[in-house]
Amino acid sequence: MKARRKFIVGSAIIIATLISLAYVGYTQSKTYYHTIAELATLQPSALHQRMRVSGYVRNGTIQHLPGHLDFVLEEQGKTLPVSYIGHDPLPDTFKDGAQALVEGNVAPDGHFVAEQVQAKCASKYQASPVPPAPANQPQPGQTSTGSSASYGNGS
């Protein structure tokens, strides 16, 4: 009976530990998305949570400083000063006018301390127009005389 009781107690401890680790991992990994305009309306307790904010990098505001990078995000007439303190290199598309998504926390002085930065290209990706084929060249599926090509046994 003692061996069975030890097994049950040990199993309960392992299960409780796994559940608590899962809960802690879940609460630390969730992030809320907010717009720059919403930050001013958040309760002080919500400002301490990890969050994501997006906007466009204001032209001329990117400053490479020792240990961090400062820039300003803007969206719908609102601005947010950001300090990037992460260790990952910034994406190649991070430049003036690019759309950026920052993840981190709001500091007590109101600026955003980002640990991650993602950037999209400032210009839209568009397919280049296909030039029309010259009139004297056959189109796909046509013979050089302009009639449709036929395949098979001719019936």
C-alpha positions in Angstrom: 0.0 0.0 0.0 2.9 2.4 0.7 4.3 2.0 -2.8 0.9 2.8 -4.3 0.5 5.9 -2.2 4.0 7.1 -3.1 3.2 6.6 -6.8 -0.1 8.6 -6.5 1.7 11.5 -4.6 4.5 11.5 -7.1 2.1 11.5 -10.0 0.1 14.4 -8.5 3.2 16.5 -8.0 4.3 15.9 -11.6 0.9 16.7 -13.0 0.6 19.9 -10.8 4.1 21.0 -12.0 3.2 20.5 -15.7 -0.1 22.4 -15.3 1.6 25.3 -13.5 4.4 25.5 -16.2 1.8 25.4 -19.0 -0.2 28.3 -17.3 2.9 30.4 -16.7 4.1 29.8 -20.3 0.7 30.8 -21.7 0.4 34.0 -19.6 3.9 35.1 -20.5 3.6 34.4 -24.2 0.3 36.1 -24.9 0.4 39.6 -26.3 -2.3 42.1 -27.0 -2.5 44.2 -30.2 -3.3 47.9 -29.8 -3.3 50.9 -32.1 -1.3 54.0 -31.2 -4.5 55.8 -30.5 -5.7 53.1 -28.1 -2.6 53.4 -25.9 -3.8 56.7 -24.4 -7.1 55.1 -23.4 -5.6 52.1 -21.6 -5.8 51.6 -17.9 -2.4 51.9 -16.1 -2.5 48.2 -15.2 -2.9 47.3 -18.9 0.2 49.3 -19.8 2.4 46.9 -18.0 1.3 44.0 -20.2 3.3 42.8 -23.2 1.7 44.2 -26.3 2.1 44.8 -30.1 1.7 48.1 -31.8 1.9 48.9 -35.5 2.4 52.1 -37.5 4.6 53.7 -40.1 8.2 54.7 -39.4 8.3 58.5 -39.5 10.8 59.8 -42.0 14.1 60.9 -40.5 13.5 59.6 -37.0 15.7 56.4 -37.1 18.7 57.0 -34.8 21.3 54.3 -34.1 22.5 54.8 -30.5 24.7 52.7 -28.3 22.7 49.7 -27.1 19.5 50.6 -28.7 17.7 52.1 -31.8 15.2 55.0 -31.5 12.5 55.8 -34.0 9.0 57.1 -34.1 5.9 55.3 -35.3 2.9 57.2 -36.6 -0.6 56.2 -37.4 -3.8 58.3 -38.0 -2.1 61.5 -36.8 -0.8 59.9 -33.5 2.9 59.2 -32.8 4.7 56.8 -30.5 8.4 57.1 -29.7 10.0 53.6 -29.8 13.3 52.3 -28.4 14.4 48.9 -29.8 16.6 47.1 -27.3 16.4 43.6 -28.9 19.3 41.6 -30.0 18.0 40.3 -33.3 19.1 42.3 -36.4 16.5 44.5 -37.9 14.9 43.4 -41.2 16.2 44.8 -44.4 12.8 46.4 -45.1 13.0 48.5 -41.9 13.5 52.0 -43.2 11.8 55.4 -43.3 8.1 55.1 -44.3 8.0 51.3 -43.8 5.1 49.8 -41.9 6.4 48.3 -38.7 5.1 46.0 -35.9 6.8 46.4 -32.5 6.4 44.0 -29.6 7.3 45.0 -26.0 6.0 47.2 -23.2 5.2 50.9 -22.6 7.7 52.6 -20.3 6.6 54.8 -17.4 7.6 57.9 -19.4 5.2 57.0 -22.3 7.7 55.7 -24.9 7.5 52.1 -26.1 10.4 49.7 -25.4 10.4 47.1 -28.1 12.1 43.7 -27.9 11.0 42.7 -31.4 10.5 44.6 -34.6 8.9 43.4 -37.8 8.8 45.5 -40.9 7.0 45.4 -44.2 8.2 47.0 -47.4 7.1 50.6 -47.9 6.2 50.0 -51.5 3.5 47.5 -52.7 4.6 44.4 -54.5 3.0 44.4 -57.9 3.4 42.2 -60.9 5.1 43.8 -63.9 2.8 44.1 -66.9 3.2 41.5 -69.6 3.9 43.1 -72.9 1.6 42.0 -75.8 3.1 39.5 -78.2 4.0 40.9 -81.7 1.2 40.4 -84.3 3.3 38.2 -86.5 4.1 35.6 -83.8 1.7 32.7 -83.1 -0.1 32.7 -79.7 0.1 29.6 -77.6 -2.1 26.8 -79.0 -2.0 28.2 -82.5 0.0 27.2 -85.6 2.0 29.6 -87.6 -1.0 30.1 -89.9 -3.2 31.3 -87.1 -5.4 28.2 -86.9 -5.7 26.2 -83.7 -3.4 23.3 -83.2 -5.1 19.9 -83.0 -3.8 17.0 -81.1 -4.9 13.4 -81.2 -6.1 11.1 -84.0 -7.9 13.9 -86.0 -11.4 12.6 -85.4 
